Each structure stands twice: as C-alpha cells, then as structure tokens.
Amino acid sequence: MTRAIIIGGGLAGGAAAARLAQAGAAPLLLEREVAPHDKICGEFLSVEAGRHLAALGFDVARLGGARIDTMRLHSGTRTAEARLPFVATGITRRTLDAALLDHATAAGAEVRRGVSVRRIEAASAVTSAGDIAGRLMLATGKHELRGQPRDTRGTIDGLIGFKQFFRATPALRRALAGAVEVTVFNGGYAGLQCVEADRVNLCLLVDSGRFRTMGGTWPALFAMLVREPGLAMLADAEALLAKPLTISAVPYGFLVRPAADDPLYRLGDQAAVIPSFCGDGMAMALHGGRLAADMMTAGASPFAYQTRLRGDVARQVRLATALQRFGTTRIGRFALVAGLGAVPAALAALARWTRVEPAAVARAGA
C-alpha cells in the first residue's frame, strides 16, 4: 500500500497515525509546530474519547487529568445542575496531543515537526521540506489548507473564540471540583473546568458584533464575563497566559460533502465541526482518525470513508448546531436553564443525542 501521509498532528491525525502504525503501515505525519502547544478547545474528554484512546493502547489516566462528573449551567442568576451520564476528564490539548504523537511514534509512525504543508498537488503534499507523495489524510483542525477551503454555507461562522488558563487556587479547585461550568450570556457562552497541573481552563465563544460593541478588547470582554455569576470566581484569579489565545471564522455545523473524485481522507474538523458546548468534538476527531486508518488499511476509498463518517456524525452535528443557535437567544437561554433545572435527566438525553452512537463506536473497534 502507498504510504499514508497525515497532514496535522492533532487528535485526529495522531489517532490515524497510531492506528496505521499498529497495523504495520508506517505512516508519515507532518506537523507544522516544532513543539507541543496550546489550542483553543474546551479540553473536555468524554467517555467515548477515552474508549477510542484505550483501543489505541493509550492510557489517558497517566496524564493526570481532572475528573468531571457534573455540569452546571448558568444564565444570569439562574443555575441548573445535573450529573453527567458518564465520567469525563479535563486534560489540555498541549499534553494530550503531544502524548498521542509520542504513542504513535513508539508504534512505528514517523512524525516530522516543523514541516508546513503549503498546498496539495495531485497525490503530493507540497511542503517546506519538498514534495511528498502518498495517500493523503487532511487533519489540519480548524485551520484551512491553501486550496482546500471548507464549504461554510449554513454554518455558524460569526464567532470569535478565546482561551485563557488560570492558576487553580484551593478556592477555585473547591468551587469547580468534579464540574464543568457552562455560562450562556448575551452573544455567546463560556466553559470553565479544571485541567491537569493545577490549572483552570476558560474557553468561550462570543459573537463578533457583540465583541465590537464592547470595544473589541479582551480586558473589556473579561470585565463583562466576571459580572456573570457563573464566572465571578475568576475576578481575582491569576491568568497564566500573557494574552488569551484567539481564533475566528470557525464554521460550527460544517459537514463535508463526500465526493467521488476527492483524493483526500478528511479528518477531525476538516470533516465535521460540532459546536464546542456539546463536549464531543475531541471524541469525534478520534473516531474519524481511527475510522480513516482502518478503512484505508482495508483498501476503502476516501469517498467510502467520508460517507461512513458522515453517517456516524451528521445527526449529532446538526442537533448540536440547532441547540447552539437556540441557546444564544434570550428565550433559549431561559428555556435551557429552566428545563435542565426542572428535569435534570434531560441532560443525559441531550448528551446521548449529540454523541457518536455506541454502535458506530463499536464498529470502529472501541
């Protein structure tokens, strides 16, 4: 079989590399960053994601992530709390992605860091280190590759993402123990949770127009955030990044349309972008990476893989996108908090409906 060339070293790319290497395929993974780095992500590792990692022989528990078994949803002074239908883990992408690439390397994959892919021509990746031919997997995450734009029609793409880490003081650890806090506000929503190494991750999305009306600066936005009861605990917290990470124009709700003449296996956010509040984006990336590796090994075409993956995730992405649209309206914010408060079991149902179905996970061997 022609060598697999994986473009991007995130969770989807790392999972594909590990799976292919374990099958004896010796793939090549190209990662543009020279060292592990932080990414804008809620860093909520669901039980499905854990199963995919375990199936790769990867022990996520050794990374020391934070246990999460409860969700609290805030809208103004209203709060609803419910137990999650599973135990999740709070773990940074910096730590997890790097460890997964190390795992893939140990299995026999070749990982080249500091190599940028400039474009794709025929069956070759045109890179900063020369042209490299092979069966191509596109796993560049939220970032577009020149000449490979995603069709964003119908998606939610007018949002700006921010991420900041804070030192987890004893008071913050007590307040957040075992919980992910989600605050919906006028123009966006934020997630707050503990991760490894005594840190707290704040990750949020805000409408670009709303951000401009506040002055278009992080200090102004943060001052608004800590006036929200669900985020007030951060008012005097020590920020650990000199400035927050930012990203814009992410097409939430995107689903790739399989094409018979497409030569690329598209993984992770290059195949489907589920709104981050549902907490299953990391699992979907791992699912797609493993599925692509298995189907490539079996000789399946990119079209066959893309069709299977779309069948596994399309309903979940569409539902989560509809919930995001609804939850950012005034009546939607009220209905979500009031509904969850009245019927906590509704959270379990929403979690099931926005996750890859157990049957699909089982087909991927997890």
Secondary structure, DSSP 8 states (H G I E B T S, - for coil): ---EEEE--SHHHHHHHHHHHHTT---EEEES-SS----SS--EE-HHHHHHHHHTT--GGGG--EEEEEEEEEETTEEEEEEEEEEEEE--HHHHHHHHHHHHHHHT-EEEES--EEEEETTEEEETTEEEESEEEE--TTS--TT-----TTSB--EEEEEEEEE--HHHHHHHTTEEEEEEETTEEEEEEEETTTEEEEEEEEEHHHHHHTTS-HHHHHHHHTTSTTTGGGTT--B-SSS-EEEE---BT-B----TT---EE-GGGTB---GGGS-HHHHHHHHHHHHHHHHHTT--HHHHHHHHHHHHHHHHHHHHHHHHHHTSHHHHHHHHHHHHH-THHHHHHHHHTS--HHHHHHTT-
